[in-house]
Amino acid sequence: MSTISVVVPAFDDGPMLRECLRLLDTQLRPADEIIVVDNGSDDDTGDVARAAGAIVVVEPLRGIFPAASAGYDAASGDIIARLDADSRPPADWLAHIEAEFTVSHEVGVITGPGDFYDGNPLITWLGENLYIGGYFWFGALWLDNGPVFGSNFAMRREVWQRVRGRVHRSVRRVHDDLDLSLHLPPDVAVRVDETLRVGISARPFATWRGFGRRLGWAFLTFRMNWPEASPRRLRAAREEYRQSHSRHEGDATSAI
């Protein structure tokens, strides 16, 4: 049976983190370890994490990817699952993740969307349809693979070991899940499971400035990875892998 580490980056998120950790404590399949990365908080984030029995990693370089990558590095589980401090996972979240990895050996990353539990109707519609929905649609088109959604995903530990030295982990304003998606090797399949869902906060989209900031991070991430991660190059690498894999399977069948 695989072990699972849950990584939660947090910055001044004490109240939200307390609820997230409470829900993790009610999982049908408990986490083997929970790592909270305190990203230089001024509130009681670290104390909240310790009180819940989580491992606390301090990452002074502020930014989502610096914090998240510090947590991935510290994780010892076979599977590394990721939530935000304001995520609200259902009770079967980890059981769902474990089951999919157990039966789908070819999958390296599993991800799913989020459902806003706060915010006004307009913000909720824009966030779920334009931002999250648009991210999955455009990401799949660009990548020829599923894009990773950082608030709700899990990856095999060896996947992180392969990409940790290639991603822009020390860049504060990079779109961390998009950057990870762009650096995944062509043999790593991402499964987007619409039934793997968590509650997420509409806080990042509460203002037009916040919404625009997120879009700005996405454009910056694409620019930083151009032209190496252009659609043409990504598709060519994936097609080369498919053909090579098909040849190897054919050779193995002939040898039987």
PEBELCOR-V875356 format. One line per field, one symbol per residue. psi: psi as a letter, one per 40 degrees, with the letter a starting at -180 (. if undefined). burial: I if it has 9 or more other C-alpha atoms within 8 Angstrom, else O. A space follows every 10 residues. Layout:
# PEBELCOR-V875356
psi = ???
burial = ???
This chain:
# PEBELCOR-V875356
psi = hiihhhhhih hffddddddd ddddeeidhi idihhhhhff ieafdddddd deeihhhhhd hiiddddddd dddeheidhh ihiideighi dedddddddd ddegdehdhh iiaihheaii dddddddddd cddddddddd dddfihihhd egiiiidddd ddededigee hdeigddddd ddehieehhh hhheegiihi iedeediddd dddddddddd ddddehedfi dddddddddd dddddddddd dddde.
burial = OOIIIIIIII IIIIOIIIII IIIIOOIOOI IOIIIIIIII IOOIIIOIII OIOIIIIOIO IIIIIIIIII IIOOIOIIII IIIIIIIIII IIIIIIIIOI IOOOOOIIII IIIIIIOOIO OOIIIIIIII IIIIIIOOII OOIIIIIIII IIIIIIIOII OOIIOOIOIO IIOIIIIIII IIIIOIOIII IIIOOIIIII IIOIIIOOOI IOOIOOIIOI IIOOIOOOII IOIIIOIIOO IOOOOOOOOO OOOOOO
